[in-house]
Amino acid sequence: MHPLLDKLKATFPDAVLSVHEDQARQDLVACVEAARIIEIARFLHDDPTALFDHITDICSADYPAEPERFEVIYQLLSLPHGTRIRVKARVTEEQPSLPSVCEVWQGANFMEREVFDLMGITFTGHPDLRRILMPENYEEGHPLRKDFPTEGRGWRSSFPFLPRFDEPVVPTEGSEVSEADTKAYRSEPAAVPSSRRREELLLNMGPQHPSTHGVLRVVLELDGERIVKATPDLGYLHRGVEKLAEGLHYMQIIPHTDRLDYVCSMTNNYAYVRAVEKLVGIEIPERAEYIRTIVAEMQRIIGHLFWLGTQALDIGAMTVFFWTFREREVLLDLFEKLCGARLTLNYFRIGGVDSDFTPDLVVRLKAFLETFPQHILEYEELLQTNRIWIGRTRNVAVISAEDAINFGLTGPTLRGSGVNYDVRKLEPYGAYGKVDWEVPVGKFGDTYDRYWVRMEEMRQSARIIKQCLDQLPEGPIVADMPQVIPPPKAQVMRDMESLIHHFIIFTQGFKPPKGETYCATEAPKGELGFFIISDGSPRPYRLKIRAPSFIHMGAFDHMARGYLISDIITIFGTYDIVMGECDR
């Protein structure tokens, strides 16, 4: 047994119901009493042997036939020790409530609201417990419960597109509005530059698409042009991928992952198939691992080019947009040659990839890598000494390393604050452990540092791709595991047994063993994780997507307070959010 689980059990003998170490999947699991979750959370956060400072995700599962129907699952990460743990607590249908852990991890705010919204579990002590993806006046139930139909129940509201936001209580001269009344609407705002504030202006920003990187609404409270509070209103693009997945075979889910972060669909494919492979225990051929790493890094470059072009366009530099899309088109042409698609690619397969990397692709990709470093210098020449760019990015949306960790931020948003955390280094997968590369880390945690990190990451991605092309081994591109993986198409067309095998796999699916696992992948926007619960059937009992765009929006208010209205667009961009994965 892992020493951490032993200490947890010894410290809380009555509250820790059971502990388990899944050595095959490298998972640590602790089942605890729901009423004691705060004590256990504080211990896991503060104890020197634990130090689980990063809250990765909170999700839930529904077991209607069991006395304690609902299970709340906390995914925690210790950055100092490089350890993950999954803490689970059960509550009943009659009293679906447990304490909030927001006072331990600020990032739990959005995560608990999602569980409350989609499963109907309440968190006592939460500072702002209301729906987050569904509208506040949605009265048809909680979509992720097993008794909620996949096709939905309709909506009886007269104005479903207008979520309610109560008017703030604004003290005026001679009024008797108490401080408690004001706090009932919102938490105490951060300090803003001193002024004689008489009233605050409530301003809707969105849900129009331009400059918000998707259909997003933010309710701003302003003191002049200074932001007092920024309340994101999500859910305008909610598409129910997690609910749909419960009715699909594991292989049928792959195309749906393309539609999450549709700018970087290749890494979504990668993250999902890795989670299934971890659940089943599939060993991937070496050539397939190298190809996966190459295309994932191509996608990272595409994602960062898209981000740089749109961020520059938002701030006012149009030339950069045209130049970054010029290089992006070259890589999209290579994707089209590889798999026949340019945006939603559906290229990865459970156990490998769909098609091989041809010699022509290798030549064309190497030619791109020869010129790409010079193009990065061109972008930098336009921006790094541009006083408008510097004025709009330096010391804007500053977040400290401690706060970034506490909010559960990942990717360039976290590394810009000086935190050296990259899933590819902590838990190497693909060919990342076989090539030489570095993790760029910022210093000040502002928008400029996050820009710099992404620029350096493009250089490192090119470095990784070049080494992988030089080391690319021969061999199969799909694992040999007939009970899970269908035979090659050419074999299906001429062999009856292969045709029958193919028919069974695609009509009945395969059945993973009962169990659960969480698998993290370093996507361009941050840590993209898939948590899967298997009941032994061909369909996942529960699929939870840990989307970095959603997690990062949880820190939006914290990072926006005290800045100007014009900085809001910059802050949207600094996360590199895509609402397709935020409102998944």
C-alpha positions as CSV (number, residue, x, y, z in Angstrom):
1,M,0.0,0.0,0.0
2,H,1.2,3.5,-0.8
3,P,2.5,5.3,2.3
4,L,0.2,8.3,1.7
5,L,-2.9,6.1,1.9
6,D,-1.6,4.5,5.1
7,K,-1.1,7.9,6.7
8,L,-4.5,9.1,5.5
9,K,-6.2,6.0,7.0
10,A,-4.2,6.3,10.3
11,T,-5.0,10.0,10.6
12,F,-8.7,9.6,10.0
13,P,-9.6,6.1,11.0
14,D,-13.3,6.8,11.3
15,A,-13.7,9.1,8.3
16,V,-11.7,7.2,5.7
17,L,-13.9,4.2,4.8
18,S,-11.5,2.5,2.4
19,V,-8.3,3.1,0.5
20,H,-7.1,1.5,-2.7
21,E,-4.0,1.6,-4.9
22,D,-4.5,0.5,-8.5
23,Q,-0.9,-0.2,-9.5
24,A,-1.7,-1.1,-13.1
25,R,-3.2,2.3,-13.7
26,Q,-1.1,4.1,-11.1
27,D,-4.2,5.4,-9.3
28,L,-4.6,6.2,-5.6
29,V,-8.2,6.2,-4.3
30,A,-9.7,7.0,-0.9
31,C,-13.4,6.7,0.0
32,V,-14.3,9.1,2.8
33,E,-17.3,10.2,4.9
34,A,-19.0,13.1,3.1
35,A,-19.4,15.1,6.4
36,R,-15.7,15.0,7.1
37,I,-14.5,16.1,3.6
38,I,-13.3,19.6,4.8
39,E,-11.0,18.1,7.5
40,I,-9.6,15.6,5.0
41,A,-9.2,18.2,2.3
42,R,-7.2,20.5,4.6
43,F,-5.0,17.6,5.6
44,L,-4.3,16.7,2.0
45,H,-3.6,20.3,1.2
46,D,-1.4,21.2,4.2
47,D,0.4,18.0,5.4
48,P,4.0,17.9,4.3
49,T,3.7,14.3,3.1
50,A,0.7,15.1,1.0
51,L,0.7,18.8,-0.2
52,F,-2.1,18.4,-2.7
53,D,-2.0,22.0,-3.6
54,H,-3.6,21.7,-7.1
55,I,-7.3,20.8,-7.5
56,T,-7.6,19.2,-10.9
57,D,-11.3,18.5,-11.0
58,I,-14.5,17.7,-9.1
59,C,-17.2,15.5,-10.7
60,S,-20.0,13.2,-9.7
61,A,-21.6,9.8,-10.6
62,D,-25.1,8.6,-10.2
63,Y,-26.0,5.1,-8.9
64,P,-29.8,5.0,-8.6
65,A,-30.0,1.4,-7.3
66,E,-27.7,2.1,-4.3
67,P,-28.7,3.5,-0.9
68,E,-26.1,6.3,-1.2
69,R,-27.1,7.3,-4.7
70,F,-24.6,10.0,-5.5
71,E,-20.8,9.9,-5.5
72,V,-18.7,13.1,-5.6
73,I,-15.2,12.6,-6.9
74,Y,-12.3,14.9,-6.2
75,Q,-9.2,14.7,-8.5
76,L,-6.2,16.2,-6.6
77,L,-2.6,16.7,-7.7
78,S,0.5,17.4,-5.5
79,L,2.9,19.5,-7.6
80,P,5.8,19.2,-5.0
81,H,5.5,15.4,-4.9
82,G,4.2,14.7,-8.4
83,T,1.4,12.5,-7.0
84,R,-2.3,12.3,-7.9
85,I,-5.1,11.0,-5.6
86,R,-8.8,10.5,-6.2
87,V,-11.0,11.2,-3.1
88,K,-14.6,10.0,-3.2
89,A,-17.6,10.7,-1.0
90,R,-21.2,9.3,-1.1
91,V,-24.4,11.2,-0.3
92,T,-28.0,10.0,-0.4
93,E,-30.8,11.1,-2.7
94,E,-32.8,12.4,0.3
95,Q,-29.9,14.5,1.5
96,P,-27.6,15.1,-1.4
97,S,-25.4,17.6,0.4
98,L,-21.8,17.8,1.6
99,P,-19.5,20.7,2.7
100,S,-17.8,22.9,0.1
101,V,-14.0,22.8,-0.2
102,C,-13.9,26.3,-1.7
103,E,-12.1,27.6,1.4
104,V,-9.3,25.1,0.7
105,W,-9.1,25.4,-3.1
106,Q,-10.6,28.5,-4.8
107,G,-10.8,26.6,-8.0
108,A,-13.5,24.4,-6.5
109,N,-16.0,27.2,-6.9
110,F,-16.8,26.5,-10.6
111,M,-16.4,22.8,-10.3
112,E,-18.9,22.4,-7.4
113,R,-21.3,24.6,-9.3
114,E,-21.1,22.3,-12.2
115,V,-21.9,19.3,-10.0
116,F,-24.8,21.1,-8.4
117,D,-26.1,22.1,-11.8
118,L,-25.9,18.8,-13.7
119,M,-26.4,16.3,-10.8
120,G,-28.3,18.3,-8.2
121,I,-25.8,17.9,-5.3
122,T,-25.5,20.9,-3.0
123,F,-22.4,22.1,-1.3
124,T,-22.9,23.8,2.1
125,G,-20.8,26.9,2.6
126,H,-20.3,27.6,-1.1
127,P,-20.1,31.3,-1.7
128,D,-22.3,31.4,-4.9
129,L,-24.1,28.1,-5.4
130,R,-26.3,28.4,-8.5
131,R,-26.5,26.8,-11.9
132,I,-23.6,27.4,-14.2
133,L,-24.2,25.7,-17.6
134,M,-28.0,25.4,-17.5
135,P,-29.9,28.6,-17.0
136,E,-30.9,29.6,-13.5
137,N,-34.6,29.2,-14.3
138,Y,-34.3,25.7,-15.8
139,E,-36.7,23.6,-13.7
140,E,-36.7,20.3,-15.6
141,G,-34.1,18.5,-13.4
142,H,-30.4,17.7,-13.6
143,P,-29.2,16.4,-16.9
144,L,-26.4,14.0,-15.8
145,R,-28.7,11.9,-13.5
146,K,-29.5,8.5,-14.9
147,D,-33.2,9.1,-14.9
148,F,-32.9,12.2,-17.1
149,P,-33.4,11.2,-20.8
150,T,-30.6,11.9,-23.2
151,E,-33.0,13.7,-25.6
152,G,-34.0,16.1,-22.7
153,R,-37.4,17.1,-21.3
154,G,-37.9,20.3,-23.1
155,W,-38.2,23.6,-21.4
156,R,-41.4,25.4,-20.2
157,S,-39.7,28.8,-19.6
158,S,-41.1,31.7,-21.6
159,F,-37.7,33.2,-22.1
160,P,-35.2,30.4,-21.9
161,F,-32.4,32.5,-23.4
162,L,-32.4,35.0,-20.6
163,P,-30.9,33.7,-17.3
164,R,-31.7,35.8,-14.3
165,F,-29.2,38.0,-12.7
166,D,-30.6,39.7,-9.6
167,E,-30.0,43.5,-9.5
168,P,-27.2,44.5,-7.1
169,V,-28.1,46.3,-4.0
170,V,-26.5,49.7,-4.4
171,P,-26.4,52.0,-1.3
172,T,-27.4,55.6,-2.0
173,E,-27.3,58.6,0.1
174,G,-29.9,58.4,2.9
175,S,-30.7,54.7,2.3
176,E,-30.5,52.0,5.0
177,V,-29.2,49.1,2.9
178,S,-27.0,47.0,5.1
179,E,-23.6,45.5,4.3
180,A,-25.1,42.0,4.6
181,D,-27.7,42.9,1.9
182,T,-25.0,44.0,-0.5
183,K,-22.9,40.8,0.1
184,A,-26.0,38.7,-0.6
185,Y,-25.6,39.6,-4.2
186,R,-21.8,39.3,-4.5
187,S,-18.7,38.7,-2.5
188,E,-16.6,41.6,-1.3
189,P,-14.7,43.0,-4.4
190,A,-11.0,43.4,-4.5
191,A,-9.6,46.8,-3.8
192,V,-9.7,49.2,-6.8
193,P,-8.0,52.5,-7.3
194,S,-9.5,55.0,-4.8
195,S,-12.4,57.1,-6.0
196,R,-15.6,58.6,-4.5
197,R,-17.9,55.9,-5.9
198,R,-21.5,56.8,-5.8
199,E,-22.9,53.9,-7.8
200,E,-21.7,50.9,-9.9
201,L,-22.7,50.3,-13.5
202,L,-23.9,46.8,-14.5
203,L,-22.8,46.0,-18.0
204,N,-23.5,42.9,-20.2
205,M,-20.6,41.9,-22.3
206,G,-21.7,39.2,-24.8
207,P,-23.0,36.7,-25.7
208,Q,-22.0,37.9,-29.1
209,H,-19.0,36.0,-30.5
210,P,-16.4,38.5,-31.6
211,S,-13.4,38.8,-29.2
212,T,-15.0,36.4,-26.6
213,H,-13.6,33.3,-28.4
214,G,-17.1,31.7,-28.4
215,V,-20.6,32.4,-27.2
216,L,-19.9,33.8,-23.8
217,R,-21.6,36.4,-21.6
218,V,-19.9,38.3,-18.8
219,V,-21.8,40.5,-16.4
220,L,-19.5,43.4,-15.4
221,E,-19.8,45.6,-12.4
222,L,-17.9,48.8,-13.1
223,D,-16.6,51.8,-11.1
224,G,-16.1,54.2,-14.0
225,E,-14.0,52.1,-16.4
226,R,-12.5,49.9,-13.6
227,I,-13.8,46.4,-13.1
228,V,-15.2,45.7,-9.7
229,K,-16.6,42.2,-10.5
230,A,-16.7,40.1,-13.6
231,T,-19.3,37.2,-13.5
232,P,-19.0,34.7,-16.4
233,D,-22.3,33.3,-17.6
234,L,-21.6,30.0,-19.4
235,G,-23.8,27.5,-21.1
236,Y,-24.9,29.2,-24.3
237,L,-23.1,26.5,-26.3
238,H,-23.9,23.5,-24.0
239,R,-24.0,20.3,-26.2
240,G,-24.1,17.5,-23.6
241,V,-21.1,15.4,-24.8
242,E,-20.8,13.7,-21.4
243,K,-24.4,12.7,-21.5
244,L,-24.3,11.5,-25.1
245,A,-21.2,9.4,-24.3
246,E,-23.2,7.2,-21.9
247,G,-25.2,5.9,-24.9
248,L,-22.2,5.4,-27.3
249,H,-19.6,2.6,-27.7
250,Y,-16.1,3.7,-26.8
251,M,-15.0,3.9,-30.4
252,Q,-18.1,6.0,-31.4
253,I,-17.1,8.8,-28.9
254,I,-13.8,9.7,-30.8
255,P,-15.5,12.0,-33.3
256,H,-17.3,13.8,-30.6
257,T,-14.0,14.8,-29.0
258,D,-13.2,16.7,-32.2
259,R,-16.0,19.1,-31.3
260,L,-14.7,20.1,-27.9
261,D,-11.7,22.3,-28.7
262,Y,-12.3,22.3,-32.4
263,V,-9.2,24.4,-32.9
264,C,-7.0,21.6,-31.6
265,S,-9.1,18.5,-32.2
266,M,-6.1,16.2,-32.7
267,T,-5.1,16.6,-29.0
268,N,-8.7,15.9,-27.9
269,N,-8.6,12.6,-29.8
270,Y,-5.2,11.8,-28.1
271,A,-6.5,12.6,-24.6
272,Y,-9.6,10.4,-25.0
273,V,-8.0,7.4,-26.6
274,R,-5.2,7.5,-23.9
275,A,-7.8,7.3,-21.2
276,V,-9.5,4.3,-22.8
277,E,-6.2,2.6,-23.3
278,K,-5.3,3.2,-19.7
279,L,-8.6,1.7,-18.6
280,V,-8.3,-1.4,-20.8
281,G,-4.5,-1.8,-20.5
282,I,-3.4,-1.6,-24.2
283,E,0.3,-1.4,-25.1
284,I,0.8,0.9,-28.2
285,P,3.3,0.1,-30.9
286,E,6.5,2.2,-30.9
287,R,5.9,3.7,-34.4
288,A,2.3,4.7,-33.4
289,E,3.7,6.4,-30.3
290,Y,6.1,8.5,-32.4
291,I,3.4,9.4,-35.0
292,R,1.0,10.4,-32.2
293,T,3.7,12.7,-30.7
294,I,4.5,14.3,-34.0
295,V,0.9,15.1,-34.9
296,A,0.1,16.2,-31.3
297,E,3.0,18.7,-31.5
298,M,1.9,19.8,-35.0
299,Q,-1.5,20.5,-33.4
300,R,0.1,22.4,-30.6
301,I,1.8,24.7,-33.1
302,I,-1.5,25.2,-35.0
303,G,-3.2,26.0,-31.7
304,H,-0.6,28.5,-30.6
305,L,-0.5,30.1,-34.0
306,F,-4.3,30.5,-33.9
307,W,-4.1,32.0,-30.4
308,L,-1.3,34.4,-31.4
309,G,-3.1,35.7,-34.5
310,T,-6.4,36.2,-32.7
311,Q,-4.9,37.7,-29.6
312,A,-2.9,40.2,-31.7
313,L,-6.1,40.9,-33.7
314,D,-8.1,41.5,-30.5
315,I,-5.4,44.0,-29.3
316,G,-5.1,45.7,-32.6
317,A,-2.3,44.1,-34.7
318,M,-3.7,42.8,-37.9
319,T,-0.5,41.8,-39.7
320,V,0.3,39.1,-37.2
321,F,-3.0,37.4,-37.8
322,F,-2.3,37.0,-41.5
323,W,1.2,35.8,-40.9
324,T,0.3,33.1,-38.3
325,F,-2.5,31.8,-40.5
326,R,0.0,31.5,-43.4
327,E,2.0,28.9,-41.4
328,R,-1.1,27.4,-40.0
329,E,-2.3,26.6,-43.6
330,V,0.8,24.7,-44.3
331,L,0.2,22.3,-41.3
332,L,-3.5,22.0,-42.1
333,D,-2.5,20.9,-45.7
334,L,-0.3,18.2,-44.1
335,F,-3.3,17.1,-41.9
336,E,-5.4,16.9,-45.0
337,K,-2.8,14.7,-46.7
338,L,-2.5,12.5,-43.6
339,C,-6.2,11.9,-42.8
340,G,-8.4,13.7,-45.3
341,A,-9.5,16.4,-42.9
342,R,-8.3,19.8,-41.8
343,L,-10.2,20.8,-38.7
344,T,-12.2,17.9,-37.1
345,L,-9.7,15.2,-37.8
346,N,-10.9,11.9,-36.1
347,Y,-7.4,10.5,-36.7
348,F,-6.5,8.7,-33.5
349,R,-7.8,5.2,-32.8
350,I,-7.9,3.2,-29.6
351,G,-4.6,1.3,-29.8
352,G,-2.9,3.5,-32.4
353,V,-3.7,5.8,-35.4
354,D,-5.8,5.5,-38.5
355,S,-3.2,6.0,-41.2
356,D,0.6,5.9,-41.5
357,F,3.0,8.7,-41.9
358,T,4.2,8.6,-45.5
359,P,7.7,9.6,-46.8
360,D,6.2,12.5,-48.6
361,L,4.7,13.8,-45.4
362,V,8.1,13.5,-43.7
363,V,9.8,15.5,-46.4
364,R,7.1,18.2,-46.4
365,L,7.1,18.5,-42.6
366,K,10.9,18.8,-42.5
367,A,10.8,21.6,-45.0
368,F,8.3,23.4,-42.8
369,L,10.6,23.0,-39.8
370,E,13.5,24.5,-41.7
371,T,11.6,27.8,-42.2
372,F,9.4,27.9,-39.1
373,P,11.9,29.3,-36.6
374,Q,12.5,32.3,-38.8
375,H,8.8,33.0,-39.0
376,I,8.6,33.0,-35.1
377,L,11.2,35.7,-35.2
378,E,9.1,37.7,-37.6
379,Y,6.1,37.6,-35.2
380,E,8.4,38.7,-32.4
381,E,9.8,41.6,-34.4
382,L,6.3,42.9,-34.9
383,L,5.3,42.5,-31.2
384,Q,8.1,42.4,-28.7
385,T,9.1,46.1,-29.0
386,N,5.6,47.3,-30.0
387,R,4.6,49.8,-27.3
388,I,0.9,49.1,-27.8
389,W,1.4,45.3,-27.4
390,I,3.6,45.8,-24.4
391,G,1.1,48.3,-22.9
392,R,-1.8,46.0,-23.4
393,T,0.0,42.8,-22.0
394,R,2.6,43.8,-19.4
395,N,1.2,43.9,-15.8
396,V,-2.3,43.0,-17.1
397,A,-4.2,40.0,-15.6
398,V,-1.5,39.2,-13.1
399,I,-1.9,36.0,-11.1
400,S,0.6,34.7,-8.6
401,A,1.9,31.2,-8.7
402,E,0.1,30.3,-5.5
403,D,-3.2,31.6,-6.7
404,A,-2.8,30.0,-10.1
405,I,-2.2,26.6,-8.5
406,N,-5.1,27.1,-6.0
407,F,-7.5,27.9,-8.9
408,G,-6.4,24.7,-10.7
409,L,-4.9,26.5,-13.7
410,T,-2.7,24.5,-16.1
411,G,-0.8,24.8,-19.4
412,P,0.7,28.2,-20.4
413,T,-1.7,30.0,-18.0
414,L,0.0,28.3,-15.1
415,R,3.5,28.2,-16.5
416,G,3.3,31.9,-17.1
417,S,3.2,32.4,-13.3
418,G,6.5,30.5,-12.9
419,V,5.1,27.0,-12.1
420,N,7.0,24.3,-13.9
421,Y,4.2,21.8,-14.5
422,D,3.7,20.0,-17.7
423,V,2.0,16.6,-18.0
424,R,4.4,15.6,-20.7
425,K,7.3,15.8,-18.1
426,L,5.5,14.7,-15.0
427,E,3.8,11.7,-16.6
428,P,5.7,11.1,-19.9
429,Y,3.6,9.5,-22.6
430,G,4.0,8.9,-26.4
431,A,7.7,9.6,-27.3
432,Y,8.1,12.6,-25.0
433,G,10.4,10.7,-22.7
434,K,12.7,9.7,-25.6
435,V,13.5,13.2,-27.0
436,D,15.2,16.2,-25.6
437,W,13.1,19.3,-24.9
438,E,12.4,22.0,-22.2
439,V,9.4,23.5,-20.5
440,P,9.3,27.3,-20.9
441,V,8.3,29.0,-17.6
442,G,7.5,32.7,-17.0
443,K,8.3,34.9,-14.0
444,F,5.6,37.5,-13.4
445,G,2.3,35.8,-14.2
446,D,1.0,38.6,-16.5
447,T,-0.4,38.4,-20.0
448,Y,3.0,39.1,-21.6
449,D,4.6,36.1,-19.8
450,R,1.9,33.9,-21.1
451,Y,2.5,35.2,-24.6
452,W,6.2,34.5,-24.2
453,V,5.6,30.9,-22.9
454,R,3.5,30.1,-25.9
455,M,6.1,31.5,-28.3
456,E,8.8,29.3,-26.7
457,E,6.5,26.3,-26.7
458,M,6.2,26.6,-30.5
459,R,10.0,26.4,-30.7
460,Q,10.1,23.4,-28.4
461,S,7.3,21.7,-30.4
462,A,9.4,22.1,-33.6
463,R,12.3,20.6,-31.7
464,I,10.3,17.6,-30.6
465,I,8.9,17.0,-34.1
466,K,12.4,17.1,-35.7
467,Q,13.8,14.6,-33.2
468,C,10.8,12.3,-33.6
469,L,11.1,12.4,-37.4
470,D,14.8,11.5,-37.1
471,Q,14.0,8.6,-34.7
472,L,10.8,7.4,-36.4
473,P,11.0,3.5,-36.2
474,E,9.4,1.0,-38.5
475,G,6.5,-1.2,-37.4
476,P,2.8,-1.4,-37.0
477,I,0.6,1.7,-36.3
478,V,-2.1,-0.1,-34.4
479,A,-1.8,-2.5,-31.4
480,D,-2.5,-6.2,-31.9
481,M,-5.4,-6.8,-29.5
482,P,-8.3,-8.5,-31.4
483,Q,-10.8,-8.4,-28.6
484,V,-10.7,-4.5,-28.7
485,I,-9.2,-3.5,-32.0
486,P,-10.8,-4.3,-35.4
487,P,-8.6,-5.8,-38.2
488,P,-7.2,-3.7,-41.0
489,K,-9.7,-2.6,-43.6
490,A,-7.8,-4.3,-46.5
491,Q,-8.0,-7.6,-44.6
492,V,-11.7,-7.1,-43.9
493,M,-12.4,-6.9,-47.7
494,R,-10.9,-10.3,-48.5
495,D,-11.2,-12.5,-45.4
496,M,-14.5,-13.7,-44.0
497,E,-13.2,-14.1,-40.4
498,S,-11.9,-10.6,-40.4
499,L,-15.2,-9.3,-41.8
500,I,-17.1,-11.0,-39.0
501,H,-14.6,-9.7,-36.4
502,H,-15.0,-6.2,-37.9
503,F,-18.8,-6.5,-37.8
504,I,-18.9,-7.5,-34.1
505,I,-16.5,-4.8,-33.0
506,F,-18.4,-2.1,-34.8
507,T,-21.9,-3.2,-33.9
508,Q,-21.4,-4.5,-30.3
509,G,-18.3,-2.7,-29.2
510,F,-15.8,-4.1,-26.8
511,K,-16.2,-4.5,-23.1
512,P,-13.5,-3.0,-20.8
513,P,-13.1,-4.5,-17.3
514,K,-15.1,-2.9,-14.5
515,G,-13.2,0.0,-12.9
516,E,-12.3,3.6,-13.3
517,T,-9.4,5.8,-14.2
518,Y,-8.3,9.4,-14.8
519,C,-5.9,10.2,-17.6
520,A,-4.3,13.6,-18.1
521,T,-2.9,14.9,-21.4
522,E,-1.1,18.2,-22.1
523,A,-3.2,20.0,-24.6
524,P,-2.3,23.4,-26.1
525,K,-4.7,25.1,-23.6
526,G,-3.7,23.1,-20.6
527,E,-4.4,19.8,-18.9
528,L,-7.2,18.0,-20.8
529,G,-8.3,15.0,-18.7
530,F,-10.8,12.2,-19.2
531,F,-12.2,10.4,-16.2
532,I,-14.0,7.1,-17.2
533,I,-16.1,4.8,-15.0
534,S,-16.7,1.4,-16.6
535,D,-19.4,-1.0,-15.5
536,G,-18.1,-3.7,-17.9
537,S,-20.5,-2.8,-20.7
538,P,-19.5,-1.6,-24.2
539,R,-20.4,2.0,-23.2
540,P,-18.9,4.1,-20.4
541,Y,-21.1,4.3,-17.3
542,R,-19.7,7.9,-16.7
543,L,-17.4,10.0,-18.8
544,K,-16.2,13.3,-17.3
545,I,-14.1,15.7,-19.4
546,R,-11.7,18.0,-17.4
547,A,-11.6,20.9,-19.9
548,P,-9.0,23.6,-19.3
549,S,-11.1,26.3,-20.8
550,F,-13.8,25.7,-18.2
551,I,-11.4,25.6,-15.3
552,H,-9.6,28.8,-16.4
553,M,-12.9,30.7,-16.6
554,G,-13.2,30.1,-12.8
555,A,-10.3,32.5,-12.3
556,F,-11.7,35.1,-14.6
557,D,-13.2,37.3,-11.9
558,H,-10.1,37.1,-9.8
559,M,-7.8,38.1,-12.7
560,A,-10.1,40.9,-14.0
561,R,-10.8,42.9,-10.8
562,G,-9.2,46.3,-10.8
563,Y,-8.4,46.4,-14.6
564,L,-10.1,48.4,-17.3
565,I,-13.0,47.4,-19.5
566,S,-10.6,47.3,-22.5
567,D,-8.5,44.7,-20.7
568,I,-11.4,42.2,-20.6
569,I,-10.7,41.2,-24.2
570,T,-7.0,40.8,-23.4
571,I,-7.9,38.5,-20.5
572,F,-10.2,36.4,-22.7
573,G,-7.3,35.9,-25.0
574,T,-4.7,35.2,-22.4
575,Y,-6.6,31.9,-21.5
576,D,-6.9,30.8,-25.1
577,I,-10.4,29.6,-24.3
578,V,-12.7,27.8,-26.8
579,M,-16.3,27.7,-25.6
580,G,-16.8,24.3,-27.3
581,E,-14.9,22.6,-24.5
582,C,-16.0,25.0,-21.9
583,D,-19.7,24.3,-22.5
584,R,-19.1,20.6,-23.3
